[in-house]
Amino acid sequence: MTPAPRTVAVIGGGIAGLTAAYDLAAAGCEVTVLETSDRVGGKLRQAEVGGIAVDVGAESILARRAEGLDLVRDIGLIDAIEHPSTASASIWTRDALRPMPPTVMGVPADLQALLASGIVTEAPESAPAAVPDEDVSVASFVEQRLGREVVDRLIEPLLGGVYAGHSDRLSLRATAPQVLALGGDLVSGAARSLAERAQAQQSSQPSPVFFAPTGGVGTLPDAIVAAGDFAVRTSTTVRGLDRLPAHEPGSPRWRLTIGPTTAIEHLEVDAVVVATPAPAAARLLSDVAPRAAFALAAVEYASVALVTFCLGGEFRTTGSGFLAPPVDGTVIKGASFSSSKWQWSRDAASDRAIVRTSIGRAGETLLLQNDDENLVRLALADLTAAVGQAGPVIDAHVHRWGGGLPQYEVGHLDVVDEIDADIASVEGLEVCGAAYRGVGIPAVIGTARVAAARLLGRETLGS
């Protein structure tokens, strides 16, 4: 068995890189995190809007996957988390905010309840069909069984909110395994799934779907750094990654070339974790894991913008927010009523309201070419049309995530298997992050903990 590494470089200081660093340091490794930007956290970030620190990246963490809660517990924050005050979302379509009927990832469990909601004009007909052996797009799977209107007005806005992608291209197995698990009869499967969930909650303590640390998800990266025993170097670009020649036992296996071209520096370590987005990972791995690099280079990314408002006056609305089907031609794809959802946000806002609106899906480059002023104007117009009154605007902030979300197209998990196989053949090398097996925070944390466990020669950490 290969001994656990003594020194490890983690390339990338997002939630994946920080988690891997935390676990490796906790096991006794000397770890250095190398981050190109001037801050850690990746897509977990905060900015000030109206004098209030708000999340301008991820806003919540899925509680039904254990990885997020486990990490929060490990770093000592489990007693400082909140659950949303409300989780009732709407669909803004046909000129009204319409309550979301019971669904599993957009698949309706009750066709009459869906019709009554006004989201669709006619109750779709359920047409059960065998589940294909091969991966298919989410849209083709659902459309065959429930028709296009369900895809356009339920599936598409939900997937657009999570992946900023299009259901006609997104992989069923990678992005909507909950839908695949319903089987060929989607409506019956959704009804059964919701009934089982309700029964489970009756026999135990009700479990909220989401949570966040008090103060926001953007506080989590600094909390991991504070709790961990590892070094962090920001504003540090890794320019090259090379395997060292055959070496004596205990000598480093890897050399990293870092820093500006005018002041190149080398760092030698036993092991490396590449926790960057796919394009950067492909460049770094081109010589040491070429098959993985080739696969990573083909992963496409979507750019999005988040427009956050601090509003005065009375914000007359209920629920946690809404999603907007792209078929309706709106600019925003959804809104989150942050100060209605989170007690910490409500306390900070006082008599104001914090509302986040999101813009952008894969391929929508023209829309995002608008300057910040225009994006604010366009987002406010949609928000006002949806809720009836949104103002006065005390402050607004635009945060752009260029190439922010990887697109899991049909066959994505096969591509990831190829990447994993190539990486596994290279001693002392691991990868993790959002490009692989889920873009949600718990899924990303999961890839990091698996990467660290492999380097340490453990099947699971903490066992």
C-alpha positions in Angstrom: 0.0 0.0 0.0 1.3 3.5 -0.9 2.0 5.5 2.3 -0.2 8.5 3.0 1.5 11.7 1.7 3.3 14.0 4.1 3.0 17.1 1.9 0.0 18.0 -0.3 -0.7 20.9 -2.6 -4.4 21.7 -3.2 -4.9 23.7 -6.4 -8.0 25.8 -6.1 -9.5 27.4 -3.0 -13.2 26.9 -3.6 -15.4 24.7 -1.3 -13.9 21.6 -2.9 -10.3 22.6 -2.4 -10.9 23.8 1.2 -12.7 20.6 2.1 -10.0 18.4 0.8 -7.4 20.6 2.6 -9.3 20.3 5.8 -9.5 16.6 5.7 -5.9 16.0 4.7 -4.6 18.4 7.4 -6.8 16.7 10.0 -5.1 13.5 9.1 -1.7 15.0 9.7 -0.6 16.1 6.2 1.2 19.4 5.6 -1.2 21.1 3.2 -0.9 24.3 1.1 -3.9 25.6 -0.8 -3.0 27.6 -3.9 -5.7 30.0 -5.2 -5.4 32.2 -8.2 -7.8 34.9 -7.1 -7.4 37.2 -4.1 -9.8 35.3 -1.9 -11.0 31.7 -1.1 -14.5 30.4 -1.5 -15.0 30.1 -5.3 -18.7 30.4 -5.9 -19.5 30.9 -2.2 -19.1 34.7 -1.9 -20.6 37.7 -0.3 -20.9 41.4 -1.2 -22.5 44.4 0.5 -25.8 45.6 -0.8 -27.5 48.5 1.0 -24.9 48.1 3.8 -25.9 44.4 4.3 -23.6 41.5 3.6 -25.5 39.2 1.3 -24.7 36.0 -0.6 -23.9 36.7 -4.3 -23.3 33.0 -5.0 -24.9 30.0 -3.5 -27.5 30.9 -0.9 -28.5 27.5 0.6 -27.2 24.0 1.2 -29.2 20.9 0.6 -29.8 19.2 3.9 -31.0 15.8 2.5 -27.5 15.0 1.5 -25.3 14.4 4.5 -22.0 15.9 3.2 -22.9 19.5 3.9 -24.1 19.0 7.4 -21.2 16.7 8.2 -18.7 19.3 7.2 -20.5 22.1 9.1 -20.5 19.7 12.1 -16.8 19.0 11.7 -15.8 22.6 11.8 -18.0 23.4 14.8 -20.8 25.4 13.1 -23.6 22.9 13.5 -25.2 25.0 16.3 -25.0 28.2 14.1 -27.2 27.1 11.2 -30.6 28.2 10.1 -33.4 26.6 8.0 -35.6 28.7 5.7 -38.6 30.3 7.3 -40.6 29.4 4.2 -39.9 27.0 1.4 -43.1 27.5 -0.7 -42.0 28.5 -4.2 -44.0 29.7 -7.2 -43.9 29.6 -10.9 -44.2 33.0 -12.6 -46.1 32.2 -15.8 -49.2 33.3 -17.7 -48.9 36.7 -16.0 -49.2 35.4 -12.4 -47.3 33.9 -9.6 -48.7 30.4 -9.4 -48.0 28.1 -6.4 -45.9 25.1 -7.3 -48.0 21.9 -7.1 -46.6 18.8 -5.5 -43.7 17.6 -7.7 -40.5 15.6 -7.7 -37.9 17.8 -9.4 -40.7 19.2 -11.6 -42.6 15.9 -12.2 -46.1 16.4 -11.0 -47.6 13.9 -8.6 -51.2 15.0 -9.2 -52.2 16.1 -12.7 -55.4 17.7 -11.5 -53.5 19.8 -8.9 -51.2 20.8 -11.7 -54.1 21.9 -13.9 -55.7 23.8 -11.0 -52.5 25.7 -10.5 -52.8 27.4 -13.9 -49.3 26.6 -14.8 -50.5 24.4 -17.7 -53.6 25.0 -19.9 -54.6 21.4 -20.1 -54.0 18.4 -17.9 -51.2 16.4 -19.5 -51.9 12.8 -20.3 -49.6 10.3 -18.6 -48.0 7.9 -21.0 -45.8 5.4 -19.1 -42.9 4.0 -21.1 -40.0 1.7 -20.3 -36.9 3.3 -18.8 -34.0 3.3 -21.4 -30.8 1.6 -20.7 -28.7 4.4 -22.1 -28.5 8.0 -20.8 -30.9 10.5 -22.4 -31.8 14.1 -22.0 -34.1 15.1 -19.2 -36.5 16.7 -21.7 -36.8 13.7 -23.9 -37.5 11.4 -21.0 -40.2 13.6 -19.5 -41.7 14.7 -22.7 -42.3 11.2 -23.9 -44.3 10.4 -20.7 -46.0 13.7 -19.9 -45.8 16.0 -22.9 -43.8 19.2 -23.8 -45.8 21.6 -21.6 -44.6 19.9 -18.4 -41.0 20.1 -19.7 -41.3 23.8 -20.6 -43.2 25.1 -17.5 -41.9 22.8 -14.7 -38.8 20.9 -15.6 -37.0 23.7 -17.6 -37.3 26.4 -14.9 -36.1 24.0 -12.2 -33.1 22.8 -14.1 -32.4 26.3 -15.3 -32.2 27.4 -11.6 -29.8 24.7 -10.6 -27.6 24.2 -13.7 -28.3 27.3 -15.9 -28.7 24.8 -18.7 -31.3 23.4 -21.1 -33.2 20.2 -20.4 -32.9 19.2 -24.0 -29.2 18.8 -23.5 -28.8 18.0 -19.8 -28.2 14.4 -18.8 -31.0 12.6 -17.0 -28.6 10.4 -15.1 -26.3 13.2 -14.0 -28.7 16.1 -13.3 -32.1 14.4 -12.5 -31.5 11.0 -10.9 -34.6 11.7 -8.8 -36.6 11.7 -12.0 -35.0 8.6 -13.3 -35.8 6.8 -10.0 -39.5 7.4 -10.5 -39.5 4.8 -13.2 -41.4 4.7 -16.5 -44.7 5.9 -15.0 -43.7 9.3 -13.8 -46.9 10.5 -12.2 -47.4 7.3 -10.2 -43.7 7.3 -9.2 -43.9 10.9 -8.1 -47.0 10.3 -6.0 -45.4 7.3 -4.4 -42.2 9.1 -3.7 -43.9 12.1 -2.0 -46.2 9.7 0.0 -43.1 7.8 1.3 -41.4 11.0 2.2 -44.5 12.2 4.1 -44.8 8.9 5.9 -41.1 9.0 6.9 -41.5 12.5 8.3 -44.5 11.5 10.3 -42.5 8.8 12.0 -39.5 11.0 12.8 -38.5 14.6 13.3 -39.4 16.7 10.2 -36.2 17.4 8.2 -35.9 20.7 6.4 -34.7 20.6 2.8 -32.2 23.4 3.0 -30.0 25.1 5.5 -27.3 27.8 5.7 -24.9 29.1 8.4 -26.2 32.2 10.2 -24.8 35.1 8.2 -25.0 33.3 4.9 -23.4 30.5 2.9 -20.6 32.9 1.9 -19.3 32.8 5.5 -18.5 29.1 5.2 -15.1 29.3 3.3 -13.5 31.5 6.0 -14.9 29.2 8.7 -13.3 26.2 7.1 -9.9 28.0 6.9 -10.2 29.1 10.6 -11.0 25.6 11.7 -8.4 23.8 9.6 -4.7 23.5 10.1 -3.5 24.3 6.6 -1.8 27.1 4.7 -3.6 29.3 2.1 -1.8 31.3 -0.6 -4.1 33.6 -2.6 -3.2 35.5 -5.7 -1.1 32.6 -6.6 -1.3 31.1 -10.1 -0.2 27.5 -10.7 1.4 27.5 -14.2 2.6 23.9 -14.4 2.3 20.5 -12.9 5.1 18.0 -13.4 5.8 14.5 -12.1 9.3 14.2 -10.7 11.6 11.4 -11.9 11.9 8.1 -10.1 12.8 9.0 -6.5 13.9 7.6 -3.2 11.2 6.6 -0.8 10.0 9.6 1.1 11.1 12.2 -1.5 8.5 14.4 -3.3 6.7 13.1 -6.4 5.4 16.4 -7.8 6.7 19.8 -8.8 4.4 22.8 -9.2 5.5 25.9 -11.1 3.8 28.9 -9.5 3.8 32.6 -9.5 4.2 35.4 -12.1 6.4 34.7 -15.2 8.8 37.3 -13.8 9.2 35.5 -10.5 8.7 31.8 -11.1 8.7 29.6 -8.0 8.7 25.8 -7.6 6.9 23.8 -4.9 7.6 20.1 -4.4 5.1 17.9 -2.7 4.1 14.3 -2.3 0.6 14.6 -3.7 -1.6 17.1 -5.5 -5.4 17.7 -5.5 -6.6 19.6 -8.5 -9.8 21.4 -7.3 -10.3 23.9 -10.2 -13.0 24.2 -12.8 -12.6 21.9 -15.8 -10.8 24.3 -18.2 -8.1 25.0 -15.7 -7.9 21.4 -14.6 -7.5 20.3 -18.3 -4.5 22.7 -18.8 -2.8 21.5 -15.6 -3.3 17.8 -16.4 -2.4 17.9 -20.1 1.0 16.2 -19.6 0.4 14.1 -16.5 -3.1 12.7 -17.2 -3.8 13.4 -20.9 -7.0 11.3 -21.2 -8.6 13.1 -18.2 -7.4 16.5 -19.6 -9.0 15.8 -23.0 -12.3 14.9 -21.4 -12.2 17.9 -19.1 -11.5 20.3 -21.9 -14.8 19.2 -23.5 -16.9 20.2 -20.5 -18.9 23.3 -21.4 -19.8 26.0 -18.9 -22.7 28.5 -18.6 -22.3 32.1 -17.5 -24.8 33.7 -15.2 -25.4 37.0 -13.5 -27.0 37.6 -10.1 -28.7 41.0 -9.5 -29.5 41.6 -5.9 -31.8 44.4 -4.7 -32.2 46.1 -1.4 -35.7 47.5 -1.5 -37.5 50.0 0.7 -41.2 50.2 1.3 -43.4 47.2 1.9 -42.5 44.2 -0.2 -45.9 42.5 -0.5 -45.3 38.9 -1.3 -45.3 35.5 0.3 -43.1 32.4 -0.1 -39.4 31.9 -0.7 -39.4 33.1 -4.3 -40.3 32.0 -7.8 -39.0 30.5 -11.0 -39.7 31.7 -14.5 -40.1 29.3 -17.5 -37.8 30.5 -20.4 -40.7 29.7 -22.8 -42.3 32.9 -21.5 -39.4 35.1 -22.7 -38.5 36.8 -19.4 -35.1 38.2 -18.7 -34.8 36.8 -15.2 -35.1 33.0 -14.6 -36.1 33.4 -11.0 -36.0 35.3 -7.8 -35.2 34.5 -4.2 -36.8 36.5 -1.4 -33.8 36.3 0.9 -35.1 38.4 3.7 -38.3 36.4 3.7 -36.4 33.1 3.8 -33.6 33.7 6.3 -34.0 35.1 9.8 -30.4 36.5 9.8 -31.2 38.3 6.5 -34.5 39.6 7.9 -32.8 40.9 11.0 -30.1 42.7 9.0 -32.5 44.2 6.5 -34.8 45.5 9.2 -37.6 47.4 7.4 -36.1 46.7 4.0 -36.2 43.6 1.7 -33.3 41.7 0.1 -34.3 40.1 -3.2 -32.0 38.1 -5.5 -32.7 37.7 -9.2 -30.8 35.4 -11.5 -30.1 35.9 -15.3 -28.5 33.6 -17.8 -28.6 30.1 -19.2 -26.1 28.3 -21.4 -25.7 30.0 -24.7 -27.4 33.3 -23.7 -24.3 35.3 -24.2 -26.0 38.3 -25.8 -28.2 39.0 -22.8 -25.2 39.0 -20.5 -23.4 41.6 -22.7 -25.6 44.2 -21.2 -23.8 46.5 -18.8 -24.7 46.4 -15.1 -27.0 49.4 -15.3 -29.1 47.7 -18.0 -29.1 44.4 -16.2 -30.5 46.1 -13.1 -33.2 47.8 -15.1 -34.2 44.6 -16.9 -34.3 42.6 -13.7 -36.3 45.2 -11.8 -38.8 45.4 -14.6 -39.4 41.6 -14.5 -39.5 41.6 -10.7 -42.0 44.3 -10.6 -44.2 42.6 -13.2 -44.1 39.4 -11.2 -44.8 40.7 -7.7 -46.7 43.9 -8.6 -44.6 46.3 -6.6 -40.8 46.3 -6.1 -39.3 49.4 -4.8 -38.1 51.9 -4.1 -34.6 50.5 -4.9 -32.2 51.5 -2.1 -29.3 49.7 -3.7 -28.6 47.1 -6.3 -25.6 44.9 -7.0 -24.6 42.9 -10.1 -22.3 39.9 -9.7 -21.3 38.1 -12.9 -20.2 34.5 -12.8 -18.4 34.0 -16.1 -18.2 30.3 -16.9 -19.8 29.6 -13.5 -21.7 26.4 -14.0 -20.5 23.2 -15.7 -23.0 21.7 -18.2 -23.7 18.0 -17.6 -24.7 17.0 -21.1 -26.0 13.5 -22.1 -23.3 10.9 -21.3 -21.6 13.1 -18.7 -21.2 10.3 -16.1 -19.5 8.1 -18.6 -17.0 11.0 -19.2 -16.5 11.3 -15.5 -15.8 7.6 -15.3 -13.1 8.0 -17.9 -11.6 10.9 -16.0 -11.6 8.9 -12.7 -9.9 5.9 -14.4 -7.1 8.1 -15.8 -6.5 9.9 -12.6 -6.5 6.7 -10.6 -3.6 5.5 -12.7 -1.4 8.4 -11.6 0.0 8.0 -8.1 -0.5 10.9 -5.7 -3.0 12.8 -7.9 -6.7 13.5 -7.3 -9.3 15.8 -8.7 -12.5 17.2 -7.2 -15.1 19.9 -7.7 -18.3 20.8 -9.5 -17.3 19.5 -12.9 -17.8 15.9 -11.9 -20.8 14.4 -9.9 -23.0 17.3 -8.9 -22.9 21.1 -8.8 -24.7 21.4 -5.4 -22.5 22.2 -2.3 -23.0 18.7 -0.7 -22.1 17.0 -3.9 -19.0 19.1 -4.4 -17.9 18.5 -0.8 -18.5 14.8 -1.4 -16.0 14.7 -4.3 -13.4 16.5 -2.1 -13.8 14.1 0.8 -13.5 11.1 -1.6 -10.3 12.6 -3.1 -8.7 13.2 0.3 -9.7 9.7 1.4 -8.0 8.1 -1.6 -4.8 10.0 -1.0 -4.9 8.8 2.6 -5.6 5.2 1.6 -8.9 5.2 3.4 -12.2 3.9 2.1 -14.0 6.5 4.2 -12.8 9.4 6.3 -13.5 9.4 10.0 -14.1 5.7 10.2 
